[in-house]
């Protein structure tokens, strides 16, 4: 496990997993990164995605992340990555 893995890197890897078809939703993709990131860092990635989803829809939960279609999962991951990247600059 890489201690230098960031939440942004986790989100990018999760996006790659969804895009390639290995996982259908955000929860599965982030969960699949157990070897790459610690539980607390994966939790932060879930919260970042939930925060992005809540900006557009109000209150959301983890079940909303697993119910999303592949296209919706990609859009949500892309929006989260953009939101986090914009805060870095």
C-alpha positions in Angstrom: 0.0 0.0 0.0 1.4 3.4 -1.0 1.3 5.9 1.8 1.6 8.7 -0.8 -1.6 7.8 -2.5 -3.9 10.8 -2.5 -7.7 11.0 -2.7 -7.4 12.6 -6.1 -5.3 9.6 -7.3 -7.8 7.2 -5.9 -10.6 9.0 -7.8 -8.6 8.9 -11.0 -7.9 5.1 -10.6 -11.6 4.5 -9.8 -12.6 6.5 -12.9 -10.2 4.3 -15.0 -11.9 1.1 -13.6 -15.4 2.4 -14.4 -14.3 3.6 -17.8 -12.7 0.3 -18.7 -15.7 -1.7 -17.6 -14.1 -3.5 -14.7 -16.6 -2.0 -12.3 -20.0 -0.5 -13.0 -20.3 2.0 -10.2 -18.4 4.4 -8.0 -18.6 2.3 -4.8 -17.3 -0.9 -6.5 -14.5 1.0 -8.2 -13.2 2.7 -5.0 -13.6 -0.5 -3.0 -11.5 -2.4 -5.5 -8.5 -0.2 -4.7 -7.9 -1.9 -1.3 -4.3 -2.8 -2.4 -3.6 0.8 -3.5 -5.1 2.8 -0.7 -5.9 2.5 3.0 -9.5 2.3 4.3 -9.4 5.9 5.6 -8.2 7.3 2.3 -10.8 5.3 0.4 -13.4 6.7 2.8 -12.3 10.2 2.0 -12.7 9.4 -1.7 -16.3 8.3 -1.0 -17.0 11.5 0.9 -15.5 13.6 -1.9 -17.9 11.9 -4.4 -20.8 12.3 -2.0 -20.1 16.0 -1.6 -20.0 16.5 -5.4 -23.3 14.6 -5.8 -24.9 16.6 -3.0 -24.0 19.9 -4.7 -26.2 19.0 -7.6 -29.0 16.9 -6.0 -29.2 17.8 -2.3 -29.0 15.0 0.1 -27.5 11.8 -1.2 -26.3 8.5 0.3 -24.0 5.7 -0.5 -26.8 3.7 -2.1 -27.1 6.5 -4.7 -23.5 5.9 -5.7 -24.1 2.3 -6.3 -27.4 2.8 -8.2 -25.8 5.1 -10.8 -25.4 4.0 -14.4 -21.9 3.7 -15.9 -22.4 7.1 -17.6 -23.6 8.7 -14.4 -20.7 7.2 -12.5 -18.3 8.6 -15.0 -19.9 12.0 -14.9 -19.8 12.0 -11.1 -16.2 11.0 -10.9 -15.2 13.5 -13.6 -17.0 16.3 -11.7 -15.4 15.3 -8.4 -11.9 15.2 -10.0 -12.5 18.7 -11.6 -13.8 20.1 -8.3 -10.8 18.8 -6.3 -8.3 19.9 -9.0 -9.8 23.4 -9.1 -9.2 23.7 -5.4 -5.5 22.9 -5.9 -4.9 25.8 -8.2 
